[in-house]
Amino acid sequence: MRRSNVVSAGRVSFFVSEMTASLSRLSTVVLVKRVTRTCMTRTRAAAANDLVLVDEFDRVLGYDNRKDVVRARARGRGVYAIITRRAKSSSGDGYDVEILVTKRSETKDAYPGRYCVCTSGACERAEGGAYDATIQREIIEELGEAFAASCAIAPMLFRFAYEDKVMRIFGAAYEVTCSGEATPAFADGEVTWAEFMPLRRAQEMLLEAENDSGGIQFTPIGRYVLGAYLAYKLRGATPDVDWNKRAFGGD
């Protein structure tokens, strides 16, 4: 008997059904792998931005996500830069030292919308919690690459221990000197306004803010860092880094 080469409609339907199911399973596996890779990439990126946690001797204990650190006021590390430049005095005779005053965005975790006399940031896992690496990143992130290229970051001036109602940190202070007329670019949206002004005028603004609670508000940490910076520049004095003798900031 000759075997028929004709495939029944039922068998064709069965084969099509099986192939469709196999393709569907394959697509699901591919999709799961893609989602897994994406989640892992996002998880690694998020972990890199975790903030460093330290003990009372400023030794690294570990890392945690920014939201939890801020909510718990966990002790960490931060960097604070006084950004300066030389400018011709208003009288045209000689030069004045100007410092950069910035306004923080309303989305900042700490003291949103306030003015500050220093550019700052928290130390993260990505840099191993290191102060020097953090200050370089923060200048670029907050003020832009073009502006950062015009700046020279001096070695760390001093460290300090500090606490206020928002944060508990060991901080490192830096002096950053800018040349030329480069302007900040607000690269990451954390700063919404910035202007160089004579150091004397910045000090007057801080004093006015202290005497007028309804006027311009500055960050407590900024006020503290500027005072410590001036004491260092004028007298060579440095703050205490003993956590038990830490400075306390007001509102």
Protein Blocks (a to p, Z undefined) as FASTA:
>chain_A
ZZdfbdcfklmmmmmmmmmmmmmmmmmmmmmmmmmmmmmmmmmmmmmmpccdddfkopaf
bdcdfklmmmnopacdddddddddddddfkopacddddddddddfkbfbhghiacfbdcd
dddfklnopaklmmmmmmmmmnojklmmmpccdddfbdcddddfkbccdddddddddehj
bdcehlnopagbdcdddfklmmmmmmmmmmmmklccddfklmmmmmmmmmmmmnopacdf
bfklcccddZZ
